[in-house]
C-alpha cells in the first residue's frame, strides 16, 4: 500500500509534490529512450503513489485551504484520524491450544476502518453520575438540617464511656495513653485518629490528667503535638500541656510495641486508647494493658485485628464507627452533616440492593444491568 508523510509547512509539501512530478517526467523520458524494465516498474510505483496522494481526502481538503495555518490544521486532523483508526479481528479458541483468526470485520457499507468518537462522558457510567448528584443533594440537605436542629446519632458504647474512662484515670491519679496506630499522614485512619486525639486531649485537659501519646512516625509527631497543644489552650489549660509526653518511640513495628508496653507497665496507665491502623502488634499491646488492669478502648479499620481488640479490650469501635467518632465527640455541624449524608446515601444503597434482589428473584434483570461492571 501507499502512504505519505506531511511536512510542517504547505510550502515544503508543495516542493515535495513538484519533486515527484519531475521524477515521473524523467522516468517517462528514460523509458521512451531505452525501455528499461526497472525504470518502468519504478514509474508505475511513483504514478500510483502520486495518484494516491492527490486522490486522498486529506490532500483534496487541504488544497482548498486559504492559508498555511488552515492547511496545517487540516493535515493534523487527518494525521490524528490515521493514527487512531483501527480494525477488528476475532481470535477464537477451542480451549485446546487451537486458535483461529477471523477476517477483518466490515460494517454494512464495507468499511473496515473505525475511528473513536468523542463523548462528553462515558455513557456506561451514567448511573455513577446520578449517584454522585444524589450524594451532593443529600450533603446539602444534611448541612441545612444539622444547622437548624440537633440531629440524632446512634449511641456508640465505646465513645459514651470515654468520659468514664478518663474520669477513672483521674480518680486513680494515673495517666491516660493514646496510641495512634501504625500509620502515616497519608492514611485516612491516621487522620481520623488525630481528630479523636483532639477530643481526648480536651477531656484530659478538663480533668487535669496526664496524657501520654507515643508515635511510630516522626511526620505524625509534630502534628499530634500541635493538636494536643491547641486542645489544651481551648480548654483554658495551656500550662498543663507537656510536649515531652508526646514523643517518638520507633519506626519499627515490634520495637514500637515493646516501648509502648514498657510505658504501660512503668507508668501504670489507667486508660488506654488504641485508635488507628494496627498489625500483629495489636494483641501484644492490648494483652499488656489487660494485665495491668487498664480500661482499653480500641478503634480500627484493620479487619484482621478487630477480633483481637474485641477479645482483649473493654470497648471496640468497628469499621465506620471509627470514622464517625470525631463527629460524635465534637458535635461539629460540618462533621455531623457529612456523617448524616453518608447514612442517607447508605439507605439508598440498601434500598437498591433490596429492589435488585426482588427483581432478580422474579427474573427481571433490567435493573441490575443498569449498573456498570468493572
C-alpha positions in Angstrom: 0.0 0.0 0.0 0.9 3.6 -0.3 1.4 6.2 2.4 2.9 9.7 2.6 4.4 11.9 5.3 3.3 15.5 5.6 5.9 18.2 6.5 5.2 21.1 8.8 4.5 23.7 6.1 2.5 23.9 2.9 5.5 25.2 1.0 7.6 22.2 1.8 4.8 19.8 0.9 4.4 21.6 -2.4 8.1 21.3 -3.1 7.9 17.5 -2.4 5.0 17.1 -4.8 6.8 19.1 -7.5 9.8 16.8 -7.0 7.6 13.7 -7.5 6.2 15.2 -10.8 9.8 15.8 -12.0 10.8 12.3 -11.2 7.8 10.9 -13.1 8.7 13.0 -16.2 12.3 12.0 -16.1 11.4 8.3 -15.9 8.9 8.7 -18.7 11.7 10.2 -20.9 14.1 7.5 -19.9 11.7 4.7 -20.7 10.8 6.2 -24.0 14.5 6.3 -25.0 15.7 2.9 -23.6 12.6 0.9 -22.5 14.3 -0.1 -19.2 12.2 -2.6 -17.3 13.4 -1.5 -13.8 12.6 2.1 -14.7 9.1 1.1 -15.9 8.4 -0.6 -12.5 9.6 2.4 -10.6 7.5 4.7 -12.8 4.4 2.6 -12.1 5.1 2.9 -8.4 5.6 6.6 -8.5 2.4 7.2 -10.5 0.4 5.0 -8.1 1.9 6.9 -5.1 1.1 10.3 -6.8 -2.4 9.3 -7.6 -2.9 8.0 -4.0 -1.8 11.4 -2.6 -3.7 13.6 -4.9 -6.9 11.5 -4.5 -6.6 11.3 -0.7 -9.4 13.2 1.1 -6.7 15.0 3.2 -5.0 16.4 0.1 -8.2 17.4 -1.6 -9.4 19.2 1.6 -6.1 20.8 2.3 -5.7 22.1 -1.3 -8.9 24.1 -0.7 -7.4 25.8 2.4 -6.7 29.5 2.0 -3.7 29.8 4.3 -0.8 27.8 5.7 -2.4 27.7 9.2 -5.6 26.3 7.9 -3.7 23.8 5.7 -1.7 22.6 8.7 -4.8 22.2 10.8 -6.4 20.0 8.2 -3.3 17.9 7.8 -3.1 17.4 11.6 -6.7 16.4 11.8 -6.2 13.7 9.1 -3.0 12.5 10.7 -4.9 12.0 14.0 -7.5 10.1 12.2 -4.9 7.9 10.5 -3.1 7.3 13.8 -6.2 6.5 15.9 -8.1 4.4 13.4 -8.3 0.7 14.0 -9.6 -2.6 12.6 -11.3 -5.6 14.3 -10.3 -9.2 14.2 -11.6 -12.0 16.4 -9.4 -14.8 17.8 -11.4 -18.0 18.6 -10.1 -20.9 20.6 -11.4 -24.4 21.3 -9.6 -24.3 24.8 -7.2 -27.0 23.5 -4.4 -24.7 22.2 -6.0 -24.3 18.8 -6.7 -20.8 17.6 -8.5 -19.3 14.6 -8.2 -15.7 13.5 -11.3 -14.3 11.7 -11.2 -12.0 8.7 -11.2 -8.2 9.2 -14.6 -7.0 10.3 -16.5 -4.9 7.9 -19.7 -2.9 8.5 -22.8 -2.8 6.3 -21.1 -0.3 3.9 -18.0 -2.5 3.5 -15.8 -0.1 5.7 -13.2 -1.9 7.8 -11.6 1.1 9.4 -13.1 2.7 12.5 -12.3 5.8 14.5 -13.3 6.6 18.1 -16.0 9.2 18.6 -15.5 11.8 21.3 -18.1 11.9 24.1 -18.8 14.3 26.9 -18.7 11.4 29.4 -18.7 7.6 29.3 -22.4 6.7 28.9 -21.8 3.4 30.8 -21.2 5.5 33.9 -24.5 7.3 33.7 -25.7 5.7 36.9 -22.5 6.7 38.7 -23.2 10.3 37.7 -26.7 10.0 39.0 -25.4 8.6 42.3 -22.9 11.5 42.6 -25.6 14.1 42.1 -27.8 12.3 44.6 -24.9 12.3 47.2 -24.4 16.0 46.6 -28.1 16.7 47.2 -28.0 14.6 50.4 -24.9 16.5 51.6 -26.6 19.9 51.1 -29.8 18.6 52.8 -27.8 17.3 55.8 -26.0 20.6 56.2 -29.3 22.5 56.3 -30.9 20.1 58.7 -27.9 19.9 61.0 -27.7 23.7 61.3 -31.4 24.0 62.1 -31.7 21.4 64.8 -29.9 18.8 66.8 -29.8 15.5 64.7 -29.8 12.0 66.1 -26.6 10.0 66.1 -26.8 6.3 67.1 -25.1 5.9 70.5 -21.7 4.2 70.3 -20.8 2.4 73.6 -17.1 3.0 73.4 -17.5 6.7 72.9 -20.2 7.0 75.6 -17.7 5.5 78.1 -14.9 7.9 77.1 -15.8 10.3 80.0 -16.0 7.5 82.5 -12.7 6.0 81.3 -10.8 9.3 81.7 -12.6 10.0 84.9 -11.4 6.7 86.3 -7.8 7.6 85.5 -8.4 10.9 87.3 -9.7 9.2 90.4 -6.8 6.8 90.4 -4.2 9.6 89.7 -2.8 7.6 86.8 -2.1 8.8 83.2 -4.1 8.3 80.1 -2.3 6.9 77.0 -3.4 7.4 73.4 -1.8 5.1 70.8 -2.5 6.4 67.2 -1.6 3.1 65.5 0.7 2.1 62.8 0.0 4.6 60.1 1.3 7.7 58.2 -0.2 11.1 57.4 -1.2 9.6 54.0 -3.5 7.1 55.7 -7.2 8.1 56.3 -7.2 6.1 59.6 -4.3 8.2 60.9 -6.2 11.5 60.2 -9.3 10.0 61.9 -7.2 9.0 64.9 -5.7 12.5 65.3 -9.2 14.0 65.2 -10.2 11.7 68.1 -7.0 12.7 69.8 -8.1 16.3 69.8 -11.3 15.4 71.7 -9.5 13.1 74.2 -7.0 15.9 74.9 -9.8 18.3 75.7 -11.1 15.8 78.3 -7.7 15.2 79.9 -7.2 19.0 80.0 -10.6 19.4 81.6 -9.8 16.8 84.3 -6.2 17.9 84.6 -4.8 14.4 84.0 -1.6 13.5 82.2 -1.9 12.4 78.5 0.9 10.1 77.1 1.0 9.9 73.3 3.7 7.6 71.8 4.3 7.6 68.0 5.9 5.4 65.4 6.0 8.1 62.6 8.1 11.2 63.0 5.9 13.0 60.5 2.8 12.5 62.6 4.5 13.5 65.8 4.7 17.3 65.3 1.1 17.4 64.1 -0.1 15.5 67.2 1.9 17.9 69.5 0.2 20.9 67.8 -3.3 19.3 68.1 -2.9 18.5 71.8 -1.5 21.9 72.5 -4.4 23.6 70.7 -6.9 21.4 72.7 -5.4 22.3 76.0 -5.4 26.0 75.0 -9.1 25.8 74.0 -9.9 24.4 77.4 -8.0 27.2 79.2 -5.3 24.9 80.5 -2.2 25.7 78.3 0.0 25.4 81.4 -0.9 21.7 81.8 0.4 20.8 78.3 3.6 18.8 78.4 5.2 18.4 75.0 7.6 15.7 76.3 4.6 13.4 76.8 4.1 13.3 73.1 7.2 11.6 71.7 8.6 9.3 69.0 9.4 5.7 70.0 10.5 3.7 67.0 9.8 3.4 63.3 10.0 -0.4 63.5 6.9 -2.4 64.4 7.9 -4.6 67.3 10.4 -2.1 69.0 7.5 0.3 69.0 5.3 -2.3 70.5 7.9 -3.1 73.2 8.3 0.6 74.0 4.5 1.1 74.4 4.2 -2.0 76.6 7.1 -0.7 78.8 5.3 2.6 79.2 2.1 0.8 80.1 3.8 -1.1 82.9 6.1 1.5 84.3 3.6 4.4 84.3 0.7 2.2 85.5 -1.5 3.7 82.8 -5.2 3.6 83.9 -6.9 4.2 80.5 -5.5 3.3 77.0 -7.0 4.4 73.6 -5.9 2.4 70.6 -7.1 4.4 67.6 -5.7 3.8 64.1 -4.4 1.0 61.9 -2.7 -1.9 63.7 -0.9 -5.1 62.6 0.4 -8.0 64.5 1.3 -5.8 67.5 -2.4 -5.3 68.4 -2.7 -8.4 70.6 0.6 -7.8 72.3 -0.3 -4.2 73.2 -3.8 -5.0 74.5 -2.7 -8.1 76.4 -0.2 -6.0 78.3 -2.9 -3.3 79.0 -5.3 -6.0 80.1 -2.8 -7.5 82.6 -2.2 -4.1 84.2 -5.9 -3.6 84.7 -6.3 -0.6 82.4 -9.5 0.3 80.7 -8.9 -0.1 77.0 -11.0 1.4 74.1 -9.9 0.5 70.6 -11.0 1.6 67.1 -9.5 0.4 63.8 -10.4 -0.3 60.2 -7.9 -3.2 60.1 -10.3 -6.2 59.6 -7.8 -8.8 60.7 -7.2 -7.1 64.1 -10.8 -6.4 65.1 -11.3 -9.9 66.7 -8.2 -9.4 68.9 -9.4 -6.0 70.0 -12.9 -7.3 70.8 -11.3 -10.1 72.9 -8.9 -8.0 75.0 -10.4 -4.5 75.1 -13.4 -3.2 77.1 -14.9 -1.4 74.1 -14.2 -1.6 70.4 -15.3 0.6 67.6 -15.7 -1.4 64.4 -15.2 -0.1 60.9 -17.1 3.2 60.1 -17.8 3.8 63.8 -14.1 4.7 64.0 -14.6 7.4 61.3 -17.8 8.6 62.9 -16.1 9.1 66.3 -14.8 12.6 65.7 -18.2 13.8 64.6 -19.8 12.0 67.6 -17.5 13.6 70.1 -17.1 17.1 68.8 -20.7 17.6 67.5 -19.3 19.9 64.9 -22.0 20.8 62.4 -19.9 20.2 59.3 -18.7 16.8 60.5 -22.2 15.7 61.7 -23.7 16.8 58.4 -21.2 14.7 56.4 -22.0 11.7 58.7 -25.7 12.1 58.2 -25.3 12.5 54.4 -23.4 9.2 54.4 -26.1 7.5 56.4 -28.8 8.7 54.0 -26.8 7.6 51.0 -26.4 4.1 52.6 -30.1 3.9 52.9 -30.5 4.4 49.2 -27.8 1.7 48.6 -29.7 -0.8 50.8 -32.9 0.1 49.0 -31.2 -0.6 45.7 -29.9 -4.0 46.9 -33.4 -5.0 48.2 -35.1 -3.9 44.9 -32.4 -5.6 42.8 -32.8 -8.9 44.8 -36.6 -8.9 44.5 -36.5 -8.1 40.7 -33.8 -10.8 40.2 -36.0 -13.3 42.0 -38.7 -12.5 39.6 -36.3 -13.0 36.6 -36.4 -9.2 35.8 -32.7 -8.3 35.2 -33.1 -4.9 33.6 -32.4 -3.1 36.9 -29.2 -5.0 37.6 -27.9 -4.3 34.0 -28.2 -0.6 34.7 -25.1 -0.8 37.0 -21.7 -0.6 35.3 -19.5 -3.7 35.7 -15.7 -3.1 36.1 
